[in-house]
Amino acid sequence: MTHAWSREAVRRLLDLSERQLRSWEKQNFIPVSETFTFSDLLALRTLLALRKSNIAAIRIRRALTSLREKIRDVENPLTEMKLYSDHGRIQVQFGGQQMEPITGQLLLNFDQTELSRLLSFPDKPPQKDDSRAASRRLEAERWFEKGLDLEQRGAPLDDVVEAYRKALEIDPASAGALVNLGTAYFNSRAWREAERYYREALKVDPEYALAHFNLGNLYDEMGARDQALEHYQAALRSNNAYADAHYNIALLYQSLGQQLHAVRHWKAYLKLDPGSTWAAIARRELARLRESTVVSRGQADDGTGGQAT
């Protein structure tokens, strides 16, 4: 019988907050569950180690996605492979060998049999310029990571923008760089530039939930509520467990006086994120809406349903 740990036990064992645990669930790093196996604990320990090494969540997500695409029969890289930080970069050990997770570039030599067994390449046959393309992707990734690092250090906007633009010059289809460039402009209140890059990201990946969510924030900030709602809802269609989208939709419906819709999204948010400081605000707003609904019904009864005695 496989031993299972409760959420509370896992949080205690790993000194992990409920908010962090739910964040990793929302990002599909780990499955949503109320109990965890030993393999789950290993995955969580790997995530903790990467985050303590200041590896950004977006870089972890890109690495996991790439590894699932490139390596056969690996469902969960966090438990089936060794991921670790090497001078701020994610590295992978698998079958006694090392590889770069984004490009799939092998860092130590495999023999041909092992190479065929481990790697799953795209449908088209390898071309002569594959090594050059891989090198360019790696260079784009380095500029992207530099942009992330500059943001985390609070560098000037021009430096952040330059790094992401360098990444896009090399890889114009980098949806992550497009979104982050849009957010850099959003934070500086350059609305048109922010909108442009968010929309470019959606051309690359129409189902990119973060791009839709950020566009919703942009239109919300500009007072374009219909457009904001459209993109928040699109984010939920891509990822119904997107707690922040539920939160913002609830606020939006509340401001529009559509209380029943607001209540539904506050409830959805609290199911996904019951333990954060934002959850306390959600509960407060939900209680206010329920109270106002009760008062409104009571006033209606006094006006139309009372009988003279």
C-alpha positions as CSV (number, residue, x, y, z in Angstrom):
1,M,0.0,0.0,0.0
2,T,1.4,3.4,-1.0
3,H,1.7,5.8,1.9
4,A,0.1,9.2,1.3
5,W,0.6,12.5,3.1
6,S,-2.1,15.2,3.6
7,R,-1.6,18.7,2.4
8,E,-1.1,19.9,5.9
9,A,1.5,17.2,6.5
10,V,3.3,18.0,3.3
11,R,3.4,21.8,4.1
12,R,4.8,21.0,7.5
13,L,7.4,18.6,6.2
14,L,8.7,21.0,3.6
15,D,8.0,24.3,5.3
16,L,5.7,25.2,2.4
17,S,2.9,27.7,2.3
18,E,-0.5,26.8,1.0
19,R,-0.3,29.8,-1.4
20,Q,2.9,28.4,-2.9
21,L,1.5,24.9,-3.2
22,R,-1.6,26.2,-5.0
23,S,0.5,28.3,-7.2
24,W,2.4,25.3,-8.4
25,E,-0.9,23.4,-8.9
26,K,-2.3,26.3,-11.0
27,Q,0.8,26.3,-13.1
28,N,0.5,22.5,-13.7
29,F,3.9,21.8,-12.1
30,I,2.1,19.2,-9.8
31,P,-1.5,17.8,-10.0
32,V,-4.2,19.3,-7.8
33,S,-4.6,16.8,-4.9
34,E,-5.5,16.6,-1.2
35,T,-3.0,13.8,-0.7
36,F,0.6,13.3,-1.9
37,T,2.8,10.3,-2.5
38,F,6.5,10.0,-2.0
39,S,7.1,10.8,-5.7
40,D,5.1,14.0,-5.2
41,L,7.3,15.0,-2.3
42,L,10.4,14.5,-4.5
43,A,8.8,16.8,-7.1
44,L,8.0,19.4,-4.5
45,R,11.5,19.3,-3.1
46,T,12.9,19.9,-6.6
47,L,10.6,22.9,-7.1
48,L,11.6,24.3,-3.7
49,A,15.3,23.9,-4.6
50,L,14.9,25.7,-7.9
51,R,12.9,28.6,-6.4
52,K,15.5,29.0,-3.6
53,S,18.1,29.3,-6.3
54,N,16.0,32.2,-7.7
55,I,14.9,30.3,-10.8
56,A,11.7,32.1,-12.0
57,A,8.5,30.1,-12.3
58,I,8.3,30.9,-16.1
59,R,11.7,29.4,-16.6
60,I,10.7,26.2,-14.7
61,R,7.5,26.0,-16.8
62,R,9.4,26.4,-20.1
63,A,11.9,23.7,-19.1
64,L,9.3,21.2,-18.1
65,T,7.3,21.8,-21.3
66,S,10.4,21.4,-23.4
67,L,11.5,18.2,-21.6
68,R,8.1,16.6,-22.0
69,E,8.2,17.4,-25.8
70,K,11.8,16.2,-26.3
71,I,12.1,13.0,-24.3
72,R,10.0,9.9,-24.7
73,D,8.1,8.2,-22.0
74,V,8.7,10.9,-19.4
75,E,5.4,12.1,-18.0
76,N,6.8,14.0,-15.0
77,P,10.4,15.4,-15.4
78,L,10.3,16.5,-11.7
79,T,10.2,12.9,-10.5
80,E,11.8,11.0,-13.4
81,M,14.8,13.2,-14.0
82,K,17.1,15.3,-11.8
83,L,16.6,19.0,-12.3
84,Y,18.9,21.4,-10.5
85,S,20.3,25.0,-10.7
86,D,23.8,25.6,-12.0
87,H,24.8,29.2,-11.7
88,G,21.2,30.4,-12.2
89,R,20.4,28.0,-15.1
90,I,18.3,24.9,-15.0
91,Q,20.3,21.7,-15.8
92,V,19.1,18.1,-16.2
93,Q,20.6,14.7,-15.5
94,F,18.9,11.8,-17.1
95,G,20.3,8.2,-17.6
96,G,23.6,9.4,-16.2
97,Q,23.9,12.1,-18.8
98,Q,23.4,15.9,-18.8
99,M,21.3,18.0,-21.2
100,E,20.1,21.5,-21.6
101,P,16.3,21.4,-21.0
102,I,15.2,24.1,-23.5
103,T,17.1,23.1,-26.6
104,G,17.6,19.4,-25.8
105,Q,21.4,19.9,-26.4
106,L,23.4,17.1,-24.9
107,L,26.1,18.2,-22.6
108,L,27.9,14.8,-22.5
109,N,28.1,12.3,-25.3
110,F,25.5,9.6,-25.8
111,D,26.1,6.7,-28.0
112,Q,23.8,6.4,-31.0
113,T,21.6,3.6,-29.4
114,E,21.1,5.6,-26.2
115,L,20.4,8.8,-28.2
116,S,17.7,7.1,-30.3
117,R,16.1,5.7,-27.2
118,L,16.0,8.9,-25.2
119,L,15.2,11.7,-27.7
120,S,12.1,12.3,-29.6
121,F,12.7,14.8,-32.4
122,P,10.1,16.8,-34.4
123,D,8.4,15.0,-37.3
124,K,10.6,16.5,-40.0
125,P,14.0,14.8,-40.5
126,P,17.1,16.6,-39.1
127,Q,18.5,19.2,-41.3
128,K,22.0,20.3,-41.8
129,D,21.4,23.6,-40.0
130,D,19.8,22.0,-36.9
131,S,22.9,22.8,-34.8
132,R,22.7,26.4,-35.9
133,A,19.0,26.6,-35.1
134,A,19.6,25.1,-31.7
135,S,22.3,27.6,-31.1
136,R,20.0,30.5,-32.0
137,R,17.3,29.2,-29.7
138,L,19.8,28.9,-26.9
139,E,20.9,32.5,-27.5
140,A,17.3,33.7,-27.5
141,E,16.8,31.9,-24.2
142,R,19.8,33.6,-22.7
143,W,18.5,37.1,-23.7
144,F,15.1,36.1,-22.3
145,E,16.6,35.0,-19.0
146,K,18.6,38.2,-18.9
147,G,15.4,40.1,-19.2
148,L,13.9,38.2,-16.3
149,D,17.0,38.8,-14.2
150,L,17.0,42.5,-15.0
151,E,13.3,42.7,-14.0
152,Q,14.0,40.9,-10.7
153,R,16.8,43.3,-9.9
154,G,14.7,46.4,-10.7
155,A,16.9,47.5,-13.6
156,P,15.9,50.5,-15.8
157,L,13.0,49.8,-18.3
158,D,15.3,50.5,-21.3
159,D,17.6,47.7,-20.2
160,V,14.7,45.2,-19.7
161,V,13.2,46.1,-23.0
162,E,16.5,45.7,-24.9
163,A,17.0,42.2,-23.5
164,Y,13.5,41.0,-24.5
165,R,13.8,42.7,-27.9
166,K,17.1,40.9,-28.5
167,A,15.4,37.6,-27.7
168,L,12.6,38.4,-30.2
169,E,15.1,39.4,-32.9
170,I,16.5,35.9,-32.7
171,D,13.2,34.1,-32.0
172,P,10.2,36.2,-33.2
173,A,7.8,33.4,-32.1
174,S,8.8,33.6,-28.4
175,A,5.4,34.2,-26.8
176,G,7.0,34.5,-23.3
177,A,9.3,37.3,-24.5
178,L,6.3,39.1,-26.1
179,V,4.2,38.9,-23.0
180,N,7.0,40.1,-20.7
181,L,7.8,42.9,-23.1
182,G,4.1,43.9,-23.0
183,T,4.2,43.8,-19.2
184,A,7.3,46.0,-19.0
185,Y,5.4,48.6,-21.0
186,F,2.2,48.1,-19.0
187,N,4.1,48.8,-15.8
188,S,5.4,52.0,-17.3
189,R,1.8,52.9,-18.4
190,A,2.6,52.8,-22.1
191,W,-0.7,51.2,-23.0
192,R,-0.4,51.1,-26.7
193,E,2.9,49.3,-26.7
194,A,1.7,46.9,-24.0
195,E,-1.4,46.1,-26.1
196,R,0.7,45.6,-29.2
197,Y,3.0,43.0,-27.6
198,Y,0.2,41.1,-25.8
199,R,-1.7,40.8,-29.1
200,E,1.5,39.6,-30.9
201,A,1.8,36.9,-28.2
202,L,-1.7,35.8,-28.9
203,K,-0.9,35.6,-32.6
204,V,1.9,33.1,-31.7
205,D,-0.3,31.2,-29.2
206,P,-4.1,32.1,-29.3
207,E,-4.6,29.9,-26.1
208,Y,-2.0,31.7,-24.0
209,A,-3.9,32.3,-20.8
210,L,-1.4,34.8,-19.4
211,A,-1.5,36.9,-22.5
212,H,-5.4,37.1,-22.3
213,F,-5.2,37.8,-18.6
214,N,-2.7,40.6,-19.1
215,L,-4.8,42.1,-21.9
216,G,-7.8,42.0,-19.5
217,N,-5.8,43.9,-16.9
218,L,-4.8,46.5,-19.6
219,Y,-8.4,47.1,-20.7
220,D,-9.6,47.1,-17.1
221,E,-7.0,49.8,-16.4
222,M,-8.2,51.8,-19.4
223,G,-11.8,51.5,-18.4
224,A,-12.8,49.3,-21.4
225,R,-14.8,46.8,-19.3
226,D,-16.3,44.8,-22.1
227,Q,-12.9,44.1,-23.6
228,A,-11.4,43.4,-20.2
229,L,-14.2,40.8,-19.5
230,E,-13.7,39.2,-22.9
231,H,-10.1,38.5,-22.3
232,Y,-10.5,37.4,-18.7
233,Q,-13.1,34.9,-19.9
234,A,-10.7,33.8,-22.7
235,A,-8.0,33.2,-20.0
236,L,-10.5,30.9,-18.2
237,R,-11.4,29.1,-21.3
238,S,-7.7,28.2,-21.7
239,N,-7.3,27.4,-18.0
240,N,-10.4,27.2,-15.8
241,A,-8.3,26.9,-12.7
242,Y,-6.8,30.4,-13.3
243,A,-7.6,31.8,-9.9
244,D,-6.6,35.4,-10.6
245,A,-8.9,35.5,-13.6
246,H,-11.8,34.5,-11.4
247,Y,-10.8,37.2,-8.9
248,N,-10.7,40.0,-11.5
249,I,-13.9,38.9,-13.2
250,A,-15.7,38.9,-9.8
251,L,-14.5,42.5,-9.2
252,L,-15.6,43.5,-12.7
253,Y,-19.1,42.0,-12.4
254,Q,-19.4,43.6,-8.9
255,S,-18.6,47.0,-10.3
256,L,-21.2,46.4,-13.0
257,G,-23.8,45.5,-10.5
258,Q,-24.1,41.9,-11.7
259,Q,-24.0,40.4,-8.2
260,L,-25.0,36.8,-9.1
261,H,-22.2,36.6,-11.6
262,A,-19.8,38.1,-9.1
263,V,-20.8,35.6,-6.4
264,R,-20.2,32.7,-8.8
265,H,-16.6,33.9,-9.5
266,W,-15.8,34.7,-5.9
267,K,-16.8,31.2,-5.0
268,A,-14.7,29.7,-7.8
269,Y,-11.7,31.8,-6.7
270,L,-12.0,30.7,-3.1
271,K,-12.0,27.0,-4.1
272,L,-8.7,27.5,-5.9
273,D,-7.1,29.9,-3.4
274,P,-8.7,29.6,0.1
275,G,-5.6,30.5,2.2
276,S,-4.0,33.7,0.9
277,T,-4.4,37.3,2.0
278,W,-6.4,37.8,-1.3
279,A,-8.8,35.1,-0.2
280,A,-9.6,37.1,2.9
281,I,-10.6,40.0,0.6
282,A,-12.7,37.6,-1.5
283,R,-14.5,36.3,1.5
284,R,-15.2,39.9,2.7
285,E,-16.6,40.9,-0.7
286,L,-18.7,37.7,-1.0
287,A,-20.2,38.3,2.5
288,R,-21.0,41.9,1.5
289,L,-22.8,40.7,-1.7
290,R,-24.8,38.1,0.2
291,E,-25.7,40.7,2.9
292,S,-26.9,43.2,0.2
293,T,-28.9,40.5,-1.5
294,V,-30.7,39.6,1.8
295,V,-31.4,43.3,2.5
296,S,-32.7,43.9,-1.1
297,R,-35.0,40.9,-0.8
298,G,-36.2,42.1,2.6
299,Q,-37.0,45.5,1.2
300,A,-38.9,44.0,-1.7
301,D,-41.0,41.9,0.7
302,D,-41.9,44.9,2.8
303,G,-43.0,46.8,-0.3
304,T,-45.0,44.1,-2.1
305,G,-45.5,41.0,0.0
306,G,-46.8,42.4,3.4
307,Q,-50.5,41.8,4.4
308,A,-52.5,44.3,6.5
309,T,-53.5,43.0,9.9
